[in-house]
Amino acid sequence: MNQPINTADLYDERGEQLASVPLQFQSLGGRSHFSGKARTIRCFQDNGLVKATLATPGHGAVLVVDGGGSLGTALMGDMIAESAVANGWSGVVINGAIRDREAIVRLDLGVKALGSNPRKSAKDGAGEVDVDVVIDGVTVRTGAMIWCDPDGILVER
């Protein structure tokens, strides 16, 4: 496994080439440091697209889900997270909630989310995939590099 990249050191090295997400996410997965090319989803209290996307080959990518900051329902649980690991995703960033925290922290997957809620989301597949998402003023585009660790999230501009 590659040496983990610390976001503070990376920012010192690259500065304004990187955007730093100011929103304070919790580190909830088994990997504290993760990075990769971003894939994006915009959805609201519906994890159908999250489940479908993480069931495809990830090739080390990081799925960034803009759930509108809603903590009303979970957009990922342990079964979807296990699918992400099996399909080679590096991590998931969710501007929203997850569930099954105790199981997810044992998986070899980076997970950043705002918190947790045991309530299931809808499964209709409503939302958009591979669109620009904006999280606390930072735009994340599919294909941009993203780096995450306990200090925060950096996105290639």
RARAFEN-V989236 format. One record per backbone hydrogen bond with DSSP energy under -0.5 kcal/mol. NH is the residue of the N-H (numbers start at 0). CO is the residue of the C=O. Records with the same first field share a line. If there is no record, write none. Layout:
NH = CO  CO
//
This chain:
5 = 3
9 = 5
10 = 6
11 = 7
12 = 8
13 = 9
14 = 10
16 = 13
17 = 14
18 = 154
20 = 18  152
21 = 19
24 = 22
25 = 112
27 = 25  110
28 = 110
29 = 106  108
30 = 108
31 = 29
33 = 147
35 = 145
37 = 143
38 = 61
40 = 63
41 = 127
42 = 65
46 = 121
50 = 46
51 = 47
52 = 48
53 = 49
54 = 50
55 = 52
57 = 86
58 = 86
59 = 87
60 = 57
61 = 36
62 = 90
63 = 38  61
64 = 62  92
65 = 40  63
66 = 64  94
68 = 94
69 = 66
73 = 118
74 = 96
80 = 76
81 = 77
82 = 78
83 = 79
84 = 80
85 = 81
86 = 82
87 = 84
88 = 83
89 = 60
90 = 60
91 = 109
92 = 62
93 = 91  111
94 = 64  92
95 = 93
96 = 69  72
97 = 114
98 = 75
102 = 99
103 = 99
104 = 100
105 = 102
106 = 103
108 = 106
109 = 89
110 = 30
111 = 91
112 = 25
113 = 93  95
114 = 95
116 = 97
121 = 44
127 = 41
129 = 39
132 = 139
134 = 132  137
135 = 133
137 = 134
138 = 136
139 = 132
140 = 138
142 = 37
143 = 140
145 = 35
146 = 153
147 = 33
148 = 151
151 = 148
153 = 146
154 = 18
155 = 144
156 = 16
//
